Amino acid sequence: MKSAMSRKGDCWDNAPTESFWGRLKVGRLYGHRFATRRQAMAEVIDWMTFYHHRRRHSTLGYVSPMRFEQSWLAAPLRKAA
């Protein structure tokens, strides 16, 4: 992997990532104390699974991001058939 940095003076480069982490912190982490690092990691993984596979997104026509991407990737195959 290669680290990506935002362009100088462009606060919008990192906005989607900051939004994602903000939602995680507010939705699952603030106010919780975890006994172990493993418990914290399990909570983060559970939330990420929800966020990508089950959460419906209004901008995507009320489907999950994963379902939207699967449909988008399958569209050229349907056109070719």
mmCIF file of the N, C-alpha and C atoms, coordinates in Angstrom:
data_MODEL
# 
_entry.id   MODEL 
# 
loop_
_atom_site.group_PDB 
_atom_site.id 
_atom_site.type_symbol 
_atom_site.label_atom_id 
_atom_site.label_alt_id 
_atom_site.label_comp_id 
_atom_site.label_asym_id 
_atom_site.label_entity_id 
_atom_site.label_seq_id 
_atom_site.pdbx_PDB_ins_code 
_atom_site.Cartn_x 
_atom_site.Cartn_y 
_atom_site.Cartn_z 
_atom_site.occupancy 
_atom_site.B_iso_or_equiv 
_atom_site.pdbx_formal_charge 
_atom_site.auth_seq_id 
_atom_site.auth_comp_id 
_atom_site.auth_asym_id 
_atom_site.auth_atom_id 
_atom_site.pdbx_PDB_model_num 
ATOM 1   N N  . MET A 1 1  ? 0.832   -1.173 0.000   1.00 0.00 ? 1  MET A N  1 
ATOM 2   C CA . MET A 1 1  ? 0.000   0.000  0.000   1.00 0.00 ? 1  MET A CA 1 
ATOM 3   C C  . MET A 1 1  ? 0.877   1.236  0.000   1.00 0.00 ? 1  MET A C  1 
ATOM 4   N N  . LYS A 1 2  ? 0.303   2.296  -0.531  1.00 0.00 ? 2  LYS A N  1 
ATOM 5   C CA . LYS A 1 2  ? 1.003   3.566  -0.541  1.00 0.00 ? 2  LYS A CA 1 
ATOM 6   C C  . LYS A 1 2  ? 0.124   4.600  0.162   1.00 0.00 ? 2  LYS A C  1 
ATOM 7   N N  . SER A 1 3  ? 0.710   5.300  1.081   1.00 0.00 ? 3  SER A N  1 
ATOM 8   C CA . SER A 1 3  ? -0.008  6.327  1.816   1.00 0.00 ? 3  SER A CA 1 
ATOM 9   C C  . SER A 1 3  ? -0.408  7.457  0.882   1.00 0.00 ? 3  SER A C  1 
ATOM 10  N N  . ALA A 1 4  ? -1.609  7.988  1.068   1.00 0.00 ? 4  ALA A N  1 
ATOM 11  C CA . ALA A 1 4  ? -2.073  9.111  0.257   1.00 0.00 ? 4  ALA A CA 1 
ATOM 12  C C  . ALA A 1 4  ? -2.250  10.323 1.159   1.00 0.00 ? 4  ALA A C  1 
ATOM 13  N N  . MET A 1 5  ? -1.781  11.444 0.694   1.00 0.00 ? 5  MET A N  1 
ATOM 14  C CA . MET A 1 5  ? -1.921  12.685 1.445   1.00 0.00 ? 5  MET A CA 1 
ATOM 15  C C  . MET A 1 5  ? -2.757  13.647 0.614   1.00 0.00 ? 5  MET A C  1 
ATOM 16  N N  . SER A 1 6  ? -3.469  14.471 1.283   1.00 0.00 ? 6  SER A N  1 
ATOM 17  C CA . SER A 1 6  ? -4.296  15.448 0.606   1.00 0.00 ? 6  SER A CA 1 
ATOM 18  C C  . SER A 1 6  ? -3.426  16.523 -0.036  1.00 0.00 ? 6  SER A C  1 
ATOM 19  N N  . ARG A 1 7  ? -3.955  17.135 -1.070  1.00 0.00 ? 7  ARG A N  1 
ATOM 20  C CA . ARG A 1 7  ? -3.227  18.227 -1.719  1.00 0.00 ? 7  ARG A CA 1 
ATOM 21  C C  . ARG A 1 7  ? -3.187  19.434 -0.794  1.00 0.00 ? 7  ARG A C  1 
ATOM 22  N N  . LYS A 1 8  ? -2.150  20.154 -0.855  1.00 0.00 ? 8  LYS A N  1 
ATOM 23  C CA . LYS A 1 8  ? -1.975  21.322 -0.003  1.00 0.00 ? 8  LYS A CA 1 
ATOM 24  C C  . LYS A 1 8  ? -3.124  22.313 -0.213  1.00 0.00 ? 8  LYS A C  1 
ATOM 25  N N  . GLY A 1 9  ? -3.769  22.680 0.883   1.00 0.00 ? 9  GLY A N  1 
ATOM 26  C CA . GLY A 1 9  ? -4.825  23.673 0.832   1.00 0.00 ? 9  GLY A CA 1 
ATOM 27  C C  . GLY A 1 9  ? -6.170  23.164 0.358   1.00 0.00 ? 9  GLY A C  1 
ATOM 28  N N  . ASP A 1 10 ? -6.333  21.861 0.165   1.00 0.00 ? 10 ASP A N  1 
ATOM 29  C CA . ASP A 1 10 ? -7.610  21.310 -0.317  1.00 0.00 ? 10 ASP A CA 1 
ATOM 30  C C  . ASP A 1 10 ? -8.227  20.429 0.764   1.00 0.00 ? 10 ASP A C  1 
ATOM 31  N N  . CYS A 1 11 ? -9.074  21.035 1.583   1.00 0.00 ? 11 CYS A N  1 
ATOM 32  C CA . CYS A 1 11 ? -9.667  20.301 2.708   1.00 0.00 ? 11 CYS A CA 1 
ATOM 33  C C  . CYS A 1 11 ? -10.655 19.234 2.247   1.00 0.00 ? 11 CYS A C  1 
ATOM 34  N N  . TRP A 1 12 ? -11.129 19.276 1.006   1.00 0.00 ? 12 TRP A N  1 
ATOM 35  C CA . TRP A 1 12 ? -12.135 18.330 0.534   1.00 0.00 ? 12 TRP A CA 1 
ATOM 36  C C  . TRP A 1 12 ? -11.531 16.977 0.153   1.00 0.00 ? 12 TRP A C  1 
ATOM 37  N N  . ASP A 1 13 ? -10.226 16.897 -0.016  1.00 0.00 ? 13 ASP A N  1 
ATOM 38  C CA . ASP A 1 13 ? -9.600  15.627 -0.390  1.00 0.00 ? 13 ASP A CA 1 
ATOM 39  C C  . ASP A 1 13 ? -9.896  14.525 0.623   1.00 0.00 ? 13 ASP A C  1 
ATOM 40  N N  . ASN A 1 14 ? -9.907  14.868 1.882   1.00 0.00 ? 14 ASN A N  1 
ATOM 41  C CA . ASN A 1 14 ? -10.029 13.869 2.928   1.00 0.00 ? 14 ASN A CA 1 
ATOM 42  C C  . ASN A 1 14 ? -11.417 13.834 3.572   1.00 0.00 ? 14 ASN A C  1 
ATOM 43  N N  . ALA A 1 15 ? -12.360 14.589 3.072   1.00 0.00 ? 15 ALA A N  1 
ATOM 44  C CA . ALA A 1 15 ? -13.681 14.699 3.690   1.00 0.00 ? 15 ALA A CA 1 
ATOM 45  C C  . ALA A 1 15 ? -14.413 13.368 3.821   1.00 0.00 ? 15 ALA A C  1 
ATOM 46  N N  . PRO A 1 16 ? -14.459 12.508 2.787   1.00 0.00 ? 16 PRO A N  1 
ATOM 47  C CA . PRO A 1 16 ? -15.176 11.234 2.952   1.00 0.00 ? 16 PRO A CA 1 
ATOM 48  C C  . PRO A 1 16 ? -14.576 10.353 4.043   1.00 0.00 ? 16 PRO A C  1 
ATOM 49  N N  . THR A 1 17 ? -13.264 10.318 4.131   1.00 0.00 ? 17 THR A N  1 
ATOM 50  C CA . THR A 1 17 ? -12.617 9.501  5.154   1.00 0.00 ? 17 THR A CA 1 
ATOM 51  C C  . THR A 1 17 ? -12.892 10.056 6.543   1.00 0.00 ? 17 THR A C  1 
ATOM 52  N N  . GLU A 1 18 ? -12.805 11.365 6.691   1.00 0.00 ? 18 GLU A N  1 
ATOM 53  C CA . GLU A 1 18 ? -13.076 11.969 7.991   1.00 0.00 ? 18 GLU A CA 1 
ATOM 54  C C  . GLU A 1 18 ? -14.525 11.734 8.404   1.00 0.00 ? 18 GLU A C  1 
ATOM 55  N N  . SER A 1 19 ? -15.447 11.799 7.461   1.00 0.00 ? 19 SER A N  1 
ATOM 56  C CA . SER A 1 19 ? -16.848 11.529 7.752   1.00 0.00 ? 19 SER A CA 1 
ATOM 57  C C  . SER A 1 19 ? -17.038 10.097 8.223   1.00 0.00 ? 19 SER A C  1 
ATOM 58  N N  . PHE A 1 20 ? -16.393 9.162  7.550   1.00 0.00 ? 20 PHE A N  1 
ATOM 59  C CA . PHE A 1 20 ? -16.476 7.738  7.911   1.00 0.00 ? 20 PHE A CA 1 
ATOM 60  C C  . PHE A 1 20 ? -16.005 7.524  9.348   1.00 0.00 ? 20 PHE A C  1 
ATOM 61  N N  . TRP A 1 21 ? -14.811 8.044  9.681   1.00 0.00 ? 21 TRP A N  1 
ATOM 62  C CA . TRP A 1 21 ? -14.272 7.838  11.027  1.00 0.00 ? 21 TRP A CA 1 
ATOM 63  C C  . TRP A 1 21 ? -15.106 8.564  12.074  1.00 0.00 ? 21 TRP A C  1 
ATOM 64  N N  . GLY A 1 22 ? -15.641 9.725  11.727  1.00 0.00 ? 22 GLY A N  1 
ATOM 65  C CA . GLY A 1 22 ? -16.505 10.441 12.662  1.00 0.00 ? 22 GLY A CA 1 
ATOM 66  C C  . GLY A 1 22 ? -17.755 9.655  12.986  1.00 0.00 ? 22 GLY A C  1 
ATOM 67  N N  . ARG A 1 23 ? -18.355 9.051  11.974  1.00 0.00 ? 23 ARG A N  1 
ATOM 68  C CA . ARG A 1 23 ? -19.563 8.245  12.203  1.00 0.00 ? 23 ARG A CA 1 
ATOM 69  C C  . ARG A 1 23 ? -19.257 7.019  13.062  1.00 0.00 ? 23 ARG A C  1 
ATOM 70  N N  . LEU A 1 24 ? -18.118 6.413  12.838  1.00 0.00 ? 24 LEU A N  1 
ATOM 71  C CA . LEU A 1 24 ? -17.714 5.269  13.656  1.00 0.00 ? 24 LEU A CA 1 
ATOM 72  C C  . LEU A 1 24 ? -17.567 5.684  15.113  1.00 0.00 ? 24 LEU A C  1 
ATOM 73  N N  . LYS A 1 25 ? -16.862 6.765  15.351  1.00 0.00 ? 25 LYS A N  1 
ATOM 74  C CA . LYS A 1 25 ? -16.623 7.206  16.723  1.00 0.00 ? 25 LYS A CA 1 
ATOM 75  C C  . LYS A 1 25 ? -17.928 7.536  17.432  1.00 0.00 ? 25 LYS A C  1 
ATOM 76  N N  . VAL A 1 26 ? -18.792 8.305  16.794  1.00 0.00 ? 26 VAL A N  1 
ATOM 77  C CA . VAL A 1 26 ? -20.049 8.703  17.425  1.00 0.00 ? 26 VAL A CA 1 
ATOM 78  C C  . VAL A 1 26 ? -20.994 7.511  17.558  1.00 0.00 ? 26 VAL A C  1 
ATOM 79  N N  . GLY A 1 27 ? -21.061 6.691  16.524  1.00 0.00 ? 27 GLY A N  1 
ATOM 80  C CA . GLY A 1 27 ? -22.017 5.578  16.517  1.00 0.00 ? 27 GLY A CA 1 
ATOM 81  C C  . GLY A 1 27 ? -21.649 4.408  17.400  1.00 0.00 ? 27 GLY A C  1 
ATOM 82  N N  . ARG A 1 28 ? -20.372 4.151  17.578  1.00 0.00 ? 28 ARG A N  1 
ATOM 83  C CA . ARG A 1 28 ? -19.989 2.931  18.288  1.00 0.00 ? 28 ARG A CA 1 
ATOM 84  C C  . ARG A 1 28 ? -18.947 3.071  19.380  1.00 0.00 ? 28 ARG A C  1 
ATOM 85  N N  . LEU A 1 29 ? -18.149 4.122  19.362  1.00 0.00 ? 29 LEU A N  1 
ATOM 86  C CA . LEU A 1 29 ? -17.014 4.134  20.279  1.00 0.00 ? 29 LEU A CA 1 
ATOM 87  C C  . LEU A 1 29 ? -17.131 5.106  21.443  1.00 0.00 ? 29 LEU A C  1 
ATOM 88  N N  . TYR A 1 30 ? -17.690 6.300  21.227  1.00 0.00 ? 30 TYR A N  1 
ATOM 89  C CA . TYR A 1 30 ? -17.784 7.262  22.317  1.00 0.00 ? 30 TYR A CA 1 
ATOM 90  C C  . TYR A 1 30 ? -18.602 6.695  23.464  1.00 0.00 ? 30 TYR A C  1 
ATOM 91  N N  . GLY A 1 31 ? -18.087 6.827  24.661  1.00 0.00 ? 31 GLY A N  1 
ATOM 92  C CA . GLY A 1 31 ? -18.799 6.365  25.844  1.00 0.00 ? 31 GLY A CA 1 
ATOM 93  C C  . GLY A 1 31 ? -18.616 4.896  26.160  1.00 0.00 ? 31 GLY A C  1 
ATOM 94  N N  . HIS A 1 32 ? -17.939 4.154  25.314  1.00 0.00 ? 32 HIS A N  1 
ATOM 95  C CA . HIS A 1 32 ? -17.705 2.731  25.557  1.00 0.00 ? 32 HIS A CA 1 
ATOM 96  C C  . HIS A 1 32 ? -16.290 2.522  26.086  1.00 0.00 ? 32 HIS A C  1 
ATOM 97  N N  . ARG A 1 33 ? -16.176 1.616  27.022  1.00 0.00 ? 33 ARG A N  1 
ATOM 98  C CA . ARG A 1 33 ? -14.855 1.218  27.513  1.00 0.00 ? 33 ARG A CA 1 
ATOM 99  C C  . ARG A 1 33 ? -14.700 -0.256 27.193  1.00 0.00 ? 33 ARG A C  1 
ATOM 100 N N  . PHE A 1 34 ? -13.597 -0.600 26.584  1.00 0.00 ? 34 PHE A N  1 
ATOM 101 C CA . PHE A 1 34 ? -13.337 -1.971 26.184  1.00 0.00 ? 34 PHE A CA 1 
ATOM 102 C C  . PHE A 1 34 ? -12.274 -2.560 27.100  1.00 0.00 ? 34 PHE A C  1 
ATOM 103 N N  . ALA A 1 35 ? -12.514 -3.786 27.524  1.00 0.00 ? 35 ALA A N  1 
ATOM 104 C CA . ALA A 1 35 ? -11.570 -4.453 28.424  1.00 0.00 ? 35 ALA A CA 1 
ATOM 105 C C  . ALA A 1 35 ? -10.287 -4.832 27.694  1.00 0.00 ? 35 ALA A C  1 
ATOM 106 N N  . THR A 1 36 ? -10.418 -5.163 26.411  1.00 0.00 ? 36 THR A N  1 
ATOM 107 C CA . THR A 1 36 ? -9.248  -5.590 25.647  1.00 0.00 ? 36 THR A CA 1 
ATOM 108 C C  . THR A 1 36 ? -9.237  -4.906 24.286  1.00 0.00 ? 36 THR A C  1 
ATOM 109 N N  . ARG A 1 37 ? -8.095  -4.897 23.684  1.00 0.00 ? 37 ARG A N  1 
ATOM 110 C CA . ARG A 1 37 ? -7.963  -4.362 22.331  1.00 0.00 ? 37 ARG A CA 1 
ATOM 111 C C  . ARG A 1 37 ? -8.772  -5.210 21.357  1.00 0.00 ? 37 ARG A C  1 
ATOM 112 N N  . ARG A 1 38 ? -8.809  -6.507 21.589  1.00 0.00 ? 38 ARG A N  1 
ATOM 113 C CA . ARG A 1 38 ? -9.578  -7.411 20.722  1.00 0.00 ? 38 ARG A CA 1 
ATOM 114 C C  . ARG A 1 38 ? -11.064 -7.051 20.725  1.00 0.00 ? 38 ARG A C  1 
ATOM 115 N N  . GLN A 1 39 ? -11.606 -6.706 21.886  1.00 0.00 ? 39 GLN A N  1 
ATOM 116 C CA . GLN A 1 39 ? -13.017 -6.306 21.955  1.00 0.00 ? 39 GLN A CA 1 
ATOM 117 C C  . GLN A 1 39 ? -13.251 -5.020 21.160  1.00 0.00 ? 39 GLN A C  1 
ATOM 118 N N  . ALA A 1 40 ? -12.341 -4.078 21.264  1.00 0.00 ? 40 ALA A N  1 
ATOM 119 C CA . ALA A 1 40 ? -12.472 -2.834 20.500  1.00 0.00 ? 40 ALA A CA 1 
ATOM 120 C C  . ALA A 1 40 ? -12.399 -3.115 19.001  1.00 0.00 ? 40 ALA A C  1 
ATOM 121 N N  . MET A 1 41 ? -11.469 -3.961 18.600  1.00 0.00 ? 41 MET A N  1 
ATOM 122 C CA . MET A 1 41 ? -11.341 -4.307 17.176  1.00 0.00 ? 41 MET A CA 1 
ATOM 123 C C  . MET A 1 41 ? -12.594 -5.006 16.665  1.00 0.00 ? 41 MET A C  1 
ATOM 124 N N  . ALA A 1 42 ? -13.158 -5.906 17.477  1.00 0.00 ? 42 ALA A N  1 
ATOM 125 C CA . ALA A 1 42 ? -14.377 -6.612 17.078  1.00 0.00 ? 42 ALA A CA 1 
ATOM 126 C C  . ALA A 1 42 ? -15.528 -5.628 16.879  1.00 0.00 ? 42 ALA A C  1 
ATOM 127 N N  . GLU A 1 43 ? -15.616 -4.631 17.731  1.00 0.00 ? 43 GLU A N  1 
ATOM 128 C CA . GLU A 1 43 ? -16.667 -3.618 17.600  1.00 0.00 ? 43 GLU A CA 1 
ATOM 129 C C  . GLU A 1 43 ? -16.487 -2.805 16.323  1.00 0.00 ? 43 GLU A C  1 
ATOM 130 N N  . VAL A 1 44 ? -15.263 -2.428 16.019  1.00 0.00 ? 44 VAL A N  1 
ATOM 131 C CA . VAL A 1 44 ? -14.980 -1.673 14.799  1.00 0.00 ? 44 VAL A CA 1 
ATOM 132 C C  . VAL A 1 44 ? -15.304 -2.508 13.560  1.00 0.00 ? 44 VAL A C  1 
ATOM 133 N N  . ILE A 1 45 ? -14.912 -3.765 13.556  1.00 0.00 ? 45 ILE A N  1 
ATOM 134 C CA . ILE A 1 45 ? -15.180 -4.644 12.412  1.00 0.00 ? 45 ILE A CA 1 
ATOM 135 C C  . ILE A 1 45 ? -16.678 -4.845 12.234  1.00 0.00 ? 45 ILE A C  1 
ATOM 136 N N  . ASP A 1 46 ? -17.402 -5.038 13.338  1.00 0.00 ? 46 ASP A N  1 
ATOM 137 C CA . ASP A 1 46 ? -18.855 -5.202 13.253  1.00 0.00 ? 46 ASP A CA 1 
ATOM 138 C C  . ASP A 1 46 ? -19.500 -3.951 12.660  1.00 0.00 ? 46 ASP A C  1 
ATOM 139 N N  . TRP A 1 47 ? -19.052 -2.778 13.110  1.00 0.00 ? 47 TRP A N  1 
ATOM 140 C CA . TRP A 1 47 ? -19.616 -1.538 12.597  1.00 0.00 ? 47 TRP A CA 1 
ATOM 141 C C  . TRP A 1 47 ? -19.289 -1.348 11.123  1.00 0.00 ? 47 TRP A C  1 
ATOM 142 N N  . MET A 1 48 ? -18.057 -1.669 10.717  1.00 0.00 ? 48 MET A N  1 
ATOM 143 C CA . MET A 1 48 ? -17.675 -1.520 9.312   1.00 0.00 ? 48 MET A CA 1 
ATOM 144 C C  . MET A 1 48 ? -18.481 -2.464 8.422   1.00 0.00 ? 48 MET A C  1 
ATOM 145 N N  . THR A 1 49 ? -18.760 -3.654 8.916   1.00 0.00 ? 49 THR A N  1 
ATOM 146 C CA . THR A 1 49 ? -19.596 -4.590 8.165   1.00 0.00 ? 49 THR A CA 1 
ATOM 147 C C  . THR A 1 49 ? -20.986 -4.010 7.972   1.00 0.00 ? 49 THR A C  1 
ATOM 148 N N  . PHE A 1 50 ? -21.551 -3.459 9.042   1.00 0.00 ? 50 PHE A N  1 
ATOM 149 C CA . PHE A 1 50 ? -22.852 -2.799 8.924   1.00 0.00 ? 50 PHE A CA 1 
ATOM 150 C C  . PHE A 1 50 ? -22.779 -1.639 7.937   1.00 0.00 ? 50 PHE A C  1 
ATOM 151 N N  . TYR A 1 51 ? -21.767 -0.792 8.090   1.00 0.00 ? 51 TYR A N  1 
ATOM 152 C CA . TYR A 1 51 ? -21.647 0.427  7.290   1.00 0.00 ? 51 TYR A CA 1 
ATOM 153 C C  . TYR A 1 51 ? -21.581 0.121  5.796   1.00 0.00 ? 51 TYR A C  1 
ATOM 154 N N  . HIS A 1 52 ? -20.879 -0.916 5.423   1.00 0.00 ? 52 HIS A N  1 
ATOM 155 C CA . HIS A 1 52 ? -20.691 -1.213 3.998   1.00 0.00 ? 52 HIS A CA 1 
ATOM 156 C C  . HIS A 1 52 ? -21.714 -2.189 3.421   1.00 0.00 ? 52 HIS A C  1 
ATOM 157 N N  . HIS A 1 53 ? -22.238 -3.088 4.235   1.00 0.00 ? 53 HIS A N  1 
ATOM 158 C CA . HIS A 1 53 ? -23.092 -4.149 3.701   1.00 0.00 ? 53 HIS A CA 1 
ATOM 159 C C  . HIS A 1 53 ? -24.577 -3.974 3.990   1.00 0.00 ? 53 HIS A C  1 
ATOM 160 N N  . ARG A 1 54 ? -24.933 -3.326 5.097   1.00 0.00 ? 54 ARG A N  1 
ATOM 161 C CA . ARG A 1 54 ? -26.346 -3.252 5.461   1.00 0.00 ? 54 ARG A CA 1 
ATOM 162 C C  . ARG A 1 54 ? -26.924 -1.838 5.495   1.00 0.00 ? 54 ARG A C  1 
ATOM 163 N N  . ARG A 1 55 ? -26.111 -0.831 5.716   1.00 0.00 ? 55 ARG A N  1 
ATOM 164 C CA . ARG A 1 55 ? -26.589 0.548  5.838   1.00 0.00 ? 55 ARG A CA 1 
ATOM 165 C C  . ARG A 1 55 ? -27.098 1.039  4.486   1.00 0.00 ? 55 ARG A C  1 
ATOM 166 N N  . ARG A 1 56 ? -28.330 1.509  4.466   1.00 0.00 ? 56 ARG A N  1 
ATOM 167 C CA . ARG A 1 56 ? -28.886 2.064  3.231   1.00 0.00 ? 56 ARG A CA 1 
ATOM 168 C C  . ARG A 1 56 ? -28.492 3.532  3.120   1.00 0.00 ? 56 ARG A C  1 
ATOM 169 N N  . HIS A 1 57 ? -28.133 3.940  1.915   1.00 0.00 ? 57 HIS A N  1 
ATOM 170 C CA . HIS A 1 57 ? -27.625 5.288  1.690   1.00 0.00 ? 57 HIS A CA 1 
ATOM 171 C C  . HIS A 1 57 ? -28.544 6.010  0.718   1.00 0.00 ? 57 HIS A C  1 
ATOM 172 N N  . SER A 1 58 ? -29.066 7.147  1.132   1.00 0.00 ? 58 SER A N  1 
ATOM 173 C CA . SER A 1 58 ? -30.042 7.867  0.306   1.00 0.00 ? 58 SER A CA 1 
ATOM 174 C C  . SER A 1 58 ? -29.467 8.286  -1.043  1.00 0.00 ? 58 SER A C  1 
ATOM 175 N N  . THR A 1 59 ? -28.200 8.673  -1.077  1.00 0.00 ? 59 THR A N  1 
ATOM 176 C CA . THR A 1 59 ? -27.584 9.104  -2.336  1.00 0.00 ? 59 THR A CA 1 
ATOM 177 C C  . THR A 1 59 ? -27.448 7.956  -3.326  1.00 0.00 ? 59 THR A C  1 
ATOM 178 N N  . LEU A 1 60 ? -27.435 6.733  -2.830  1.00 0.00 ? 60 LEU A N  1 
ATOM 179 C CA . LEU A 1 60 ? -27.273 5.552  -3.689  1.00 0.00 ? 60 LEU A CA 1 
ATOM 180 C C  . LEU A 1 60 ? -28.614 4.886  -3.989  1.00 0.00 ? 60 LEU A C  1 
ATOM 181 N N  . GLY A 1 61 ? -29.703 5.602  -3.817  1.00 0.00 ? 61 GLY A N  1 
ATOM 182 C CA . GLY A 1 61 ? -31.021 5.032  -4.091  1.00 0.00 ? 61 GLY A CA 1 
ATOM 183 C C  . GLY A 1 61 ? -31.485 4.087  -3.000  1.00 0.00 ? 61 GLY A C  1 
ATOM 184 N N  . TYR A 1 62 ? -31.060 4.334  -1.770  1.00 0.00 ? 62 TYR A N  1 
ATOM 185 C CA . TYR A 1 62 ? -31.438 3.540  -0.603  1.00 0.00 ? 62 TYR A CA 1 
ATOM 186 C C  . TYR A 1 62 ? -31.034 2.081  -0.704  1.00 0.00 ? 62 TYR A C  1 
ATOM 187 N N  . VAL A 1 63 ? -29.854 1.849  -1.243  1.00 0.00 ? 63 VAL A N  1 
ATOM 188 C CA . VAL A 1 63 ? -29.234 0.526  -1.200  1.00 0.00 ? 63 VAL A CA 1 
ATOM 189 C C  . VAL A 1 63 ? -27.911 0.677  -0.459  1.00 0.00 ? 63 VAL A C  1 
ATOM 190 N N  . SER A 1 64 ? -27.357 -0.427 -0.014  1.00 0.00 ? 64 SER A N  1 
ATOM 191 C CA . SER A 1 64 ? -26.087 -0.376 0.702   1.00 0.00 ? 64 SER A CA 1 
ATOM 192 C C  . SER A 1 64 ? -24.956 -0.048 -0.266  1.00 0.00 ? 64 SER A C  1 
ATOM 193 N N  . PRO A 1 65 ? -23.856 0.504  0.224   1.00 0.00 ? 65 PRO A N  1 
ATOM 194 C CA . PRO A 1 65 ? -22.728 0.775  -0.657  1.00 0.00 ? 65 PRO A CA 1 
ATOM 195 C C  . PRO A 1 65 ? -22.228 -0.478 -1.385  1.00 0.00 ? 65 PRO A C  1 
ATOM 196 N N  . MET A 1 66 ? -22.221 -1.611 -0.705  1.00 0.00 ? 66 MET A N  1 
ATOM 197 C CA . MET A 1 66 ? -21.751 -2.844 -1.334  1.00 0.00 ? 66 MET A CA 1 
ATOM 198 C C  . MET A 1 66 ? -22.686 -3.279 -2.464  1.00 0.00 ? 66 MET A C  1 
ATOM 199 N N  . ARG A 1 67 ? -23.986 -3.215 -2.226  1.00 0.00 ? 67 ARG A N  1 
ATOM 200 C CA . ARG A 1 67 ? -24.944 -3.600 -3.277  1.00 0.00 ? 67 ARG A CA 1 
ATOM 201 C C  . ARG A 1 67 ? -24.857 -2.642 -4.463  1.00 0.00 ? 67 ARG A C  1 
ATOM 202 N N  . PHE A 1 68 ? -24.694 -1.354 -4.188  1.00 0.00 ? 68 PHE A N  1 
ATOM 203 C CA . PHE A 1 68 ? -24.548 -0.377 -5.259  1.00 0.00 ? 68 PHE A CA 1 
ATOM 204 C C  . PHE A 1 68 ? -23.323 -0.691 -6.109  1.00 0.00 ? 68 PHE A C  1 
ATOM 205 N N  . GLU A 1 69 ? -22.205 -0.992 -5.454  1.00 0.00 ? 69 GLU A N  1 
ATOM 206 C CA . GLU A 1 69 ? -20.984 -1.294 -6.194  1.00 0.00 ? 69 GLU A CA 1 
ATOM 207 C C  . GLU A 1 69 ? -21.133 -2.579 -7.007  1.00 0.00 ? 69 GLU A C  1 
ATOM 208 N N  . GLN A 1 70 ? -21.781 -3.581 -6.427  1.00 0.00 ? 70 GLN A N  1 
ATOM 209 C CA . GLN A 1 70 ? -21.989 -4.830 -7.165  1.00 0.00 ? 70 GLN A CA 1 
ATOM 210 C C  . GLN A 1 70 ? -22.841 -4.578 -8.407  1.00 0.00 ? 70 GLN A C  1 
ATOM 211 N N  . SER A 1 71 ? -23.882 -3.772 -8.267  1.00 0.00 ? 71 SER A N  1 
ATOM 212 C CA . SER A 1 71 ? -24.735 -3.445 -9.420  1.00 0.00 ? 71 SER A CA 1 
ATOM 213 C C  . SER A 1 71 ? -23.963 -2.653 -10.464 1.00 0.00 ? 71 SER A C  1 
ATOM 214 N N  . TRP A 1 72 ? -23.147 -1.728 -9.999  1.00 0.00 ? 72 TRP A N  1 
ATOM 215 C CA . TRP A 1 72 ? -22.348 -0.904 -10.912 1.00 0.00 ? 72 TRP A CA 1 
ATOM 216 C C  . TRP A 1 72 ? -21.366 -1.756 -11.691 1.00 0.00 ? 72 TRP A C  1 
ATOM 217 N N  . LEU A 1 73 ? -20.728 -2.707 -11.012 1.00 0.00 ? 73 LEU A N  1 
ATOM 218 C CA . LEU A 1 73 ? -19.767 -3.573 -11.684 1.00 0.00 ? 73 LEU A CA 1 
ATOM 219 C C  . LEU A 1 73 ? -20.454 -4.538 -12.659 1.00 0.00 ? 73 LEU A C  1 
ATOM 220 N N  . ALA A 1 74 ? -21.669 -4.933 -12.363 1.00 0.00 ? 74 ALA A N  1 
ATOM 221 C CA . ALA A 1 74 ? -22.382 -5.872 -13.227 1.00 0.00 ? 74 ALA A CA 1 
ATOM 222 C C  . ALA A 1 74 ? -23.023 -5.191 -14.441 1.00 0.00 ? 74 ALA A C  1 
ATOM 223 N N  . ALA A 1 75 ? -23.183 -3.880 -14.407 1.00 0.00 ? 75 ALA A N  1 
ATOM 224 C CA . ALA A 1 75 ? -23.873 -3.162 -15.493 1.00 0.00 ? 75 ALA A CA 1 
ATOM 225 C C  . ALA A 1 75 ? -23.229 -3.398 -16.861 1.00 0.00 ? 75 ALA A C  1 
ATOM 226 N N  . PRO A 1 76 ? -21.900 -3.331 -17.016 1.00 0.00 ? 76 PRO A N  1 
ATOM 227 C CA . PRO A 1 76 ? -21.320 -3.577 -18.333 1.00 0.00 ? 76 PRO A CA 1 
ATOM 228 C C  . PRO A 1 76 ? -21.571 -5.013 -18.833 1.00 0.00 ? 76 PRO A C  1 
ATOM 229 N N  . LEU A 1 77 ? -21.662 -5.944 -17.924 1.00 0.00 ? 77 LEU A N  1 
ATOM 230 C CA . LEU A 1 77 ? -21.944 -7.334 -18.326 1.00 0.00 ? 77 LEU A CA 1 
ATOM 231 C C  . LEU A 1 77 ? -23.345 -7.475 -18.878 1.00 0.00 ? 77 LEU A C  1 
ATOM 232 N N  . ARG A 1 78 ? -24.301 -6.747 -18.261 1.00 0.00 ? 78 ARG A N  1 
ATOM 233 C CA . ARG A 1 78 ? -25.689 -6.802 -18.752 1.00 0.00 ? 78 ARG A CA 1 
ATOM 234 C C  . ARG A 1 78 ? -25.794 -6.148 -20.117 1.00 0.00 ? 78 ARG A C  1 
ATOM 235 N N  . LYS A 1 79 ? -25.037 -5.077 -20.352 1.00 0.00 ? 79 LYS A N  1 
ATOM 236 C CA . LYS A 1 79 ? -25.084 -4.405 -21.647 1.00 0.00 ? 79 LYS A CA 1 
ATOM 237 C C  . LYS A 1 79 ? -24.467 -5.265 -22.736 1.00 0.00 ? 79 LYS A C  1 
ATOM 238 N N  . ALA A 1 80 ? -23.433 -6.033 -22.384 1.00 0.00 ? 80 ALA A N  1 
ATOM 239 C CA . ALA A 1 80 ? -22.742 -6.871 -23.370 1.00 0.00 ? 80 ALA A CA 1 
ATOM 240 C C  . ALA A 1 80 ? -23.582 -8.081 -23.762 1.00 0.00 ? 80 ALA A C  1 
ATOM 241 N N  . ALA A 1 81 ? -24.478 -8.495 -22.898 1.00 0.00 ? 81 ALA A N  1 
ATOM 242 C CA . ALA A 1 81 ? -25.268 -9.707 -23.160 1.00 0.00 ? 81 ALA A CA 1 
ATOM 243 C C  . ALA A 1 81 ? -26.385 -9.470 -24.131 1.00 0.00 ? 81 ALA A C  1 
# 
